[in-house]
Amino acid sequence: MRGVPAWHRHRSGQHPSTVLALRANPPSPTRGEGRAARVATPLVTLLLSLVFLVLPALSARAAMSIQEVTSSKGITAWLVEDYSVPLVAIRFVFDGGTTQDPAGKEGLANLMSGLFDEGAGNLDSEAFQIKLDDVGAEMSFEAARDGTYGSMRMLAEQRDAAFDLLRLAVTEPRFDQAPIDRIRAQVLSGIIANELDPDTLAQRKWLEALYGTHPYARPDQGTRQSIATITPDDLIAFHKANFARDGLHVAVVGAIDAETLKKKLDLVFGGLPQHQALSAVADVDPKLNQQLEVNYDQPQTSLQLAYPGVKRSAPDFFAAVLMNEILGGSAFTSRLFDEVREKRGLAYSASSDLVDHQHANALAITTATRADRAAETLAVVREVVKRMAEEGPTEAELGATKKYLIGAYAINNLNSSGAIAATLLELQLDKLGIDYMQRRAALINAVTLDQVKAAAKKLLSAEPAIMIVGPKVGEAKKE
């Protein structure tokens, strides 16, 4: 069976900290603690065995030294010095993202993110790409719902030339007409393809049902009509309003010391305006207690459910994380997986995620099943959720989940220089503090069973929003 599409992304692709339709974007790694790590069945036993082999190295990374570096122009970055390989990875984000697209210009941030390596300063598109290849650096940009992300990975011995190219891309993008037209055509081809994809069209309706007229309901790529209206002047104005120092967050990992980094921060970002000029974006609660049916003639039915979420700053956040992990966060050990797949064989997977946006939060459940068993699958999911809301988890479930969340953090978040940089960036965005990794285990262990039960009752007692994508009832085709 085909997997259920995530509610999101992309953070036009971004990770940053990855995501469901409520979540949107990120590139990069997934944002926050709520996303579940997925592992394949044959790997479960093997993974547990390998943990003991890789634990010393990962523990060393978990105890790594994070420095807060501030340049002479006031640009702050979190730095982890690592000379084990001669590489430097930088990841950064400017607040704003696709929520800043003006009405009628949807897709502006996404289009802009594809143009930073298409010419900057006195280098046109071809010349810039040649220079980038010459220094052996990798550069990427992504527009997420709540921010525009950029990253570069470079050889330490080529860092001067690489950082200079990054400076040009960030501060002096050209937005020449020819590259604009070429990238616009690529985006347009994706939009046209999506118009023929039932899942993409359903996700669009889902977001509109949940968010109404809020910017989160708009397509990140824009529409055929909106991207056709975008001009070089629109891109220049958007860049000026969004790329400013007071909305900048930076993380760097690799073979570079603090004093050198200070100079590079001023070089790359020092020429930007001091203040952003962002449009206000309101907080929004997804509209629950509704059912959306999207009818398509296909052999399977996708199910998505949305319940209330929890803010990252909320006192009961970790209680909600632990509850979600037990409900449907960990593949092959969660209640949803056990009841939907293991006991009844209704689906290949069933999972839940805490969806964390800057302006909205939710708990999302997704699965897909044979069309003629959709009603049965939905009933099972609703019953699992009801039992969790009324009874909560057991002490044994909570103890095992605490150990997993603590032990898996380094494996999931600190397994490469890029992953470390992305994690450091998300910690900054969530305002968790530079010592969060040292405090995290204690915060998890401090959560009591009663607190997790309270979180389950709070989040799962509400009547959810439900989307059913598949053939009309009674019209399901047999596989």
C-alpha positions in Angstrom: 0.0 0.0 0.0 1.1 3.6 -0.6 2.1 5.6 2.4 0.1 8.5 3.6 1.6 11.9 2.5 2.8 14.1 5.3 0.8 17.2 5.9 3.4 19.5 5.1 6.5 20.6 4.2 8.4 21.9 3.4 9.6 24.0 4.8 9.9 23.9 1.0 11.9 21.2 1.7 13.7 22.2 4.6 14.3 20.4 7.9 14.9 21.6 9.5 13.5 19.8 12.3 10.8 17.8 8.9 6.7 17.4 8.5 3.1 16.9 8.4 0.7 19.1 6.6 0.3 21.1 9.7 3.9 21.3 9.9 5.3 22.4 6.7 8.6 22.4 5.9 11.6 22.3 7.2 14.3 20.8 5.4 16.4 19.5 7.0 15.8 17.5 10.1 12.5 17.4 11.8 11.6 20.2 14.1 11.3 19.5 17.8 10.9 16.4 19.9 7.5 15.3 18.6 8.5 13.6 15.3 9.0 9.9 15.5 12.0 8.0 14.3 11.0 5.2 11.9 12.9 2.0 11.6 12.2 -1.1 9.5 11.1 -4.3 11.2 14.2 -6.4 10.5 16.3 -3.6 12.0 14.7 -3.4 15.4 16.7 -6.2 17.1 19.9 -5.2 15.2 19.5 -1.6 16.2 19.3 -2.4 19.9 22.5 -4.5 19.5 24.3 -1.8 17.6 23.5 0.8 20.2 26.0 -0.7 22.5 28.7 -0.6 19.8 28.2 3.0 18.8 27.3 4.4 22.3 30.8 5.6 23.3 31.2 7.7 20.2 27.7 9.1 20.3 28.0 9.8 24.0 31.1 11.8 23.3 29.1 13.8 20.7 26.2 14.3 23.2 28.7 15.8 25.6 30.3 18.0 23.0 31.2 21.6 23.8 28.8 24.2 22.3 30.2 27.7 22.2 28.1 30.8 21.7 30.1 33.1 19.4 29.2 36.8 18.8 30.9 38.8 16.1 31.9 42.5 16.3 28.7 43.4 14.4 26.5 41.5 16.9 25.9 38.3 14.9 25.5 35.3 17.1 26.1 31.7 16.2 26.4 28.4 18.1 29.7 26.6 17.3 30.9 23.1 17.8 34.6 22.8 16.9 35.4 19.4 15.3 38.7 18.7 13.6 38.2 15.0 13.1 37.5 15.7 9.4 38.6 18.8 7.5 35.0 20.1 6.8 32.9 23.0 8.0 29.1 23.0 7.9 27.0 26.1 8.4 23.2 26.2 8.7 21.1 29.3 9.2 17.6 30.6 9.1 15.9 33.9 8.7 12.5 34.3 10.4 9.5 34.7 8.1 9.3 32.0 5.4 6.3 31.4 3.1 3.9 33.0 5.6 5.4 36.3 4.3 4.3 35.7 0.7 2.0 38.6 -0.2 -1.6 37.8 -1.2 -1.6 37.0 -4.9 2.2 36.3 -4.9 2.0 32.9 -3.2 5.2 31.0 -4.0 7.5 34.0 -3.8 9.6 32.7 -1.0 9.9 29.3 -2.6 10.9 30.8 -6.0 13.5 33.0 -4.3 15.1 30.1 -2.5 15.9 28.5 -5.9 17.8 31.6 -7.1 20.6 32.2 -4.6 23.1 30.1 -6.5 21.8 31.4 -9.9 24.0 34.5 -9.9 25.2 37.0 -7.2 27.4 40.1 -7.2 29.4 40.3 -10.4 28.9 36.6 -11.2 26.1 35.5 -13.4 24.5 32.1 -13.0 27.1 30.1 -15.0 30.0 31.9 -13.4 28.7 31.5 -9.9 28.1 27.7 -10.4 31.7 27.3 -11.8 33.1 29.1 -8.8 31.0 26.9 -6.4 32.3 23.8 -8.2 35.9 25.1 -8.1 35.9 25.4 -4.3 34.1 22.1 -3.8 31.3 23.6 -1.7 27.7 22.5 -1.4 25.1 25.3 -1.0 21.3 25.0 -0.6 18.4 27.2 0.4 14.8 26.3 1.3 11.7 28.3 2.1 9.7 26.8 5.0 6.5 28.1 6.4 8.1 30.0 9.3 11.6 30.7 8.0 14.0 30.7 5.0 16.8 28.2 5.6 20.3 28.2 4.1 23.2 25.9 4.4 26.7 25.3 3.1 29.2 22.5 3.5 32.8 23.3 2.6 36.4 22.0 2.8 38.2 23.7 5.6 41.1 24.6 3.3 38.7 26.3 0.9 36.6 28.0 3.5 37.7 31.6 2.6 36.5 31.2 -1.0 33.4 29.3 0.0 32.4 31.8 2.7 32.9 34.6 0.1 30.5 32.9 -2.3 28.0 32.5 0.5 28.3 36.2 1.3 27.5 37.0 -2.3 24.5 34.7 -2.4 23.1 36.0 0.9 23.7 39.7 0.5 23.9 40.3 -3.3 21.6 37.9 -5.2 21.1 39.1 -8.8 17.6 37.8 -9.6 18.3 38.0 -13.3 15.4 37.4 -15.6 16.7 34.4 -17.4 17.3 32.3 -14.2 13.9 33.5 -12.8 12.1 32.3 -15.9 14.0 28.9 -15.8 13.3 28.3 -12.1 9.7 29.5 -12.5 9.2 26.9 -15.2 10.5 24.2 -13.0 8.2 25.2 -10.2 5.3 25.4 -12.6 5.9 21.9 -13.9 5.7 20.7 -10.3 2.4 22.6 -9.8 0.9 21.1 -12.9 2.0 17.6 -11.9 0.5 18.1 -8.4 -2.8 19.1 -10.0 -3.0 15.5 -11.3 -2.0 13.9 -7.9 -5.0 13.0 -5.7 -3.0 13.0 -2.5 -1.6 16.5 -3.2 -5.1 17.9 -4.0 -6.5 16.3 -0.9 -3.8 17.8 1.3 -4.6 21.2 -0.2 -8.3 20.7 0.8 -7.2 19.4 4.2 -5.1 22.5 5.0 -7.9 24.8 3.9 -10.3 22.9 6.1 -8.0 23.2 9.1 -6.6 26.7 8.7 -9.2 28.5 6.6 -7.7 31.8 5.3 -4.6 31.6 7.4 -1.2 31.7 5.5 -0.7 28.0 6.6 -3.5 27.0 4.3 -1.7 28.4 1.2 0.4 26.2 -1.1 4.1 26.9 -0.5 4.9 26.6 -4.2 2.1 29.0 -5.1 -0.4 28.5 -8.0 -0.1 28.8 -11.7 -1.6 32.3 -11.5 0.5 33.5 -8.5 3.9 32.5 -9.7 3.3 34.0 -13.1 2.9 37.5 -11.5 6.3 37.4 -9.6 8.8 39.9 -10.9 12.5 40.7 -10.1 11.2 43.7 -8.1 9.1 41.4 -6.0 12.1 39.2 -5.2 14.3 42.1 -4.4 11.7 43.6 -2.0 11.1 40.2 -0.3 14.8 39.6 0.1 15.3 43.1 1.7 12.4 42.6 4.1 13.3 39.1 5.2 17.1 38.9 5.1 18.1 41.0 8.1 20.3 40.4 11.1 17.7 40.6 13.9 15.8 37.6 12.4 18.9 35.5 11.8 19.9 32.3 13.6 23.2 30.5 12.9 24.8 27.2 13.7 28.3 26.0 12.7 30.1 22.7 13.1 33.5 21.7 12.0 37.2 22.7 11.6 37.0 26.3 12.5 37.8 28.2 15.7 35.7 30.9 17.4 37.8 33.9 16.4 37.9 32.9 12.8 34.1 32.3 12.8 33.5 35.8 14.2 35.2 37.2 11.1 33.3 35.0 8.8 29.9 35.9 10.4 30.6 39.6 9.8 31.8 38.8 6.2 28.7 36.8 5.3 25.9 38.5 7.2 27.4 41.9 8.3 26.2 43.7 5.1 22.6 42.9 5.7 20.0 45.4 7.2 19.7 45.3 10.9 15.9 44.9 11.1 13.4 42.7 9.3 10.2 44.2 8.0 7.8 41.2 8.4 4.1 41.1 8.2 2.3 40.0 11.4 1.1 36.4 11.3 -1.6 35.4 13.8 -1.6 32.2 15.9 -4.3 29.8 14.7 -6.0 26.7 16.2 -6.7 24.1 13.6 -10.5 23.6 13.1 -11.4 20.3 14.7 -14.7 18.4 15.0 -15.2 18.1 11.2 -15.0 15.3 8.6 -13.7 15.9 5.1 -14.2 13.2 2.5 -12.2 13.5 -0.7 -13.4 10.9 -3.2 -11.0 9.3 -5.7 -11.2 6.1 -7.5 -8.3 4.2 -6.0 -7.9 0.8 -4.3 -6.9 2.2 -0.9 -8.1 4.9 1.4 -5.9 7.3 3.4 -6.9 8.5 6.8 -5.7 11.6 8.6 -6.9 12.8 12.0 -6.0 16.0 13.8 -6.3 16.6 17.5 -5.1 19.5 19.7 -1.4 19.9 20.0 1.0 21.5 22.6 3.4 24.4 22.4 7.1 23.6 22.7 7.2 26.1 25.6 4.3 24.5 27.5 5.0 23.0 30.9 3.4 19.7 29.8 5.4 19.4 26.6 7.5 16.4 27.6 4.4 14.7 29.0 2.8 15.1 25.6 5.9 13.8 23.8 6.0 10.7 25.9 2.3 10.1 25.5 2.6 10.5 21.7 5.5 8.2 21.5 3.5 5.4 23.2 0.4 6.2 21.1 2.0 6.1 17.7 5.4 7.6 17.7 7.7 4.6 17.6 7.3 2.3 14.8 6.6 -1.3 15.7 6.2 -0.6 19.4 3.3 1.9 19.5 -0.3 1.1 20.4 -1.5 2.2 17.0 0.9 0.0 15.1 0.1 -2.9 17.4 -3.7 -2.6 17.0 -3.9 -1.6 13.4 -1.1 -3.7 11.8 0.0 -6.4 14.1 -3.3 -7.6 15.4 -5.5 -6.9 12.4 -3.3 -6.4 9.3 -5.2 -3.4 8.3 -2.3 -1.2 7.2 1.5 -1.3 6.7 1.8 1.6 9.2 -0.1 3.8 11.6 1.6 6.6 13.3 1.1 9.8 15.3 3.2 13.0 15.4 3.2 16.2 17.4 3.1 18.9 14.7 5.0 22.0 15.8 4.6 25.3 13.8 5.4 28.7 15.1 1.7 29.7 14.9 -0.1 26.4 15.2 0.2 23.0 16.9 -1.6 19.7 16.6 -1.3 16.0 17.2 -1.7 14.2 13.8 -2.5 10.5 13.1 -2.0 9.0 9.7 -2.6 5.6 8.1 -3.7 4.0 4.8 -5.7 0.9 4.3 -7.6 -1.1 1.8 -10.6 0.9 0.7 -13.2 -1.7 1.7 -11.7 -1.7 5.3 -11.5 2.0 5.8 -14.4 2.2 8.2 -13.0 -0.6 10.3 -9.5 0.9 10.4 -10.9 4.3 11.4 -12.9 2.7 14.2 -9.8 0.9 15.5 -7.8 4.1 15.5 -10.6 6.0 17.3 -10.8 3.2 19.9 -7.0 3.3 20.5 -7.1 7.0 21.0 -10.2 6.8 23.3 -8.5 4.2 25.5 -5.4 6.3 25.7 -7.4 9.4 26.7 -9.4 7.6 29.3 -6.7 5.4 30.8 -3.3 6.8 29.7 -0.2 4.5 29.4 1.1 2.0 31.8 4.1 2.5 34.1 6.0 -0.1 32.0 5.2 1.7 28.7 6.3 5.0 30.2 9.6 3.6 31.6 10.6 2.0 28.3 9.7 5.1 26.3 11.8 7.3 28.6 14.8 5.1 28.0 14.2 5.1 24.3 13.8 8.9 23.9 17.0 9.5 26.0 19.1 6.9 24.3 18.0 7.6 20.7 18.6 11.4 20.8 22.3 11.2 19.7 21.6 8.6 17.1 18.8 10.6 15.5 20.2 14.2 16.0 24.0 14.1 16.3 25.1 11.5 13.7 26.8 14.0 11.3 28.1 17.5 11.2 25.0 18.6 9.2 22.7 16.9 11.6 24.4 18.6 14.6 24.2 22.0 12.9 20.5 21.5 12.2 19.9 20.4 15.8 21.7 23.4 17.2 19.6 25.7 15.0 16.3 24.1 16.1 17.4 24.5 19.8 17.9 28.2 19.1 14.5 28.6 17.4 12.8 26.8 20.3 14.7 29.0 22.8 15.8 25.9 24.8 19.2 27.2 25.9 22.8 26.2 25.0 22.8 23.6 27.8 19.6 21.8 26.7 21.3 18.6 25.7 22.7 18.3 29.3 19.3 19.0 30.8 17.2 17.0 28.5 17.4 13.5 30.1 16.5 15.0 33.5 13.5 16.8 32.0 12.2 13.6 30.6 12.9 11.5 33.7 11.1 14.0 35.8 7.8 13.4 34.0 5.4 11.4 36.1 2.8 8.8 35.0 0.0 11.1 36.2 1.3 14.0 34.1 1.4 11.8 31.0 -2.2 10.6 31.7 -3.2 14.3 32.1 -1.6 15.1 28.8 -3.4 12.2 27.1 -6.8 13.3 28.4 -6.1 17.0 27.5 -5.1 16.3 23.9 -7.1 13.2 22.9 -10.5 13.9 24.5 -11.5 16.4 21.8 -13.5 15.4 18.7 -10.8 15.4 15.9 -10.8 16.7 12.4 -10.8 13.7 10.0 -10.0 13.4 6.4 -10.8 10.3 4.4 -9.3 10.1 0.9 -10.5 7.3 -1.4 -13.5 5.9 -3.2 -17.0 6.7 -2.0 -18.4 4.3 0.6 -19.8 1.3 -1.2 -17.7 1.9 -4.3 -14.4 0.5 -3.2 -12.6 -1.7 -5.7 -11.1 -5.0 -4.8 -7.3 -5.3 -5.2 
